[in-house]
Amino acid sequence: MPYCTVQDVKAVLRVTDSSFDAEIDACIPSAEGLVDGFLKAYDLSVPAEVPQLVRDAAAHFAAWLFRRRREPAEAEVFWNEARRFIDAYVDAEAEAYVGSV
């Protein structure tokens, strides 16, 4: 299952023009690869039901890939936000379970 959709990325970019859909769609597999790479470092993977933090991270990575082709200096904000989402997901998954069995 894809981690995010073209619509998710367009919402991040605040783009409504459908002329960019194919280019945005082409960015999504690389964005998902970035998510997988960051999670692999923590021995994590994306579950079948994609968590919102992962969806947001993938959409921001895709936005970064899309934007850096046109305005590289302005793309960094998307990278930073994607990393925040990944870090939040890793922190949430790394917390020890406290409870009873």
Secondary structure, DSSP 8 states (H G I E B T S, - for coil): --S--HHHHHHHHT---GGGHHHHHHHHHHHHHHHHHHHHTTT----SS--HHHHHHHHHHHHHHHHHTT-HHHHHHHHHHHHHHHHHHHHHHHS---S--
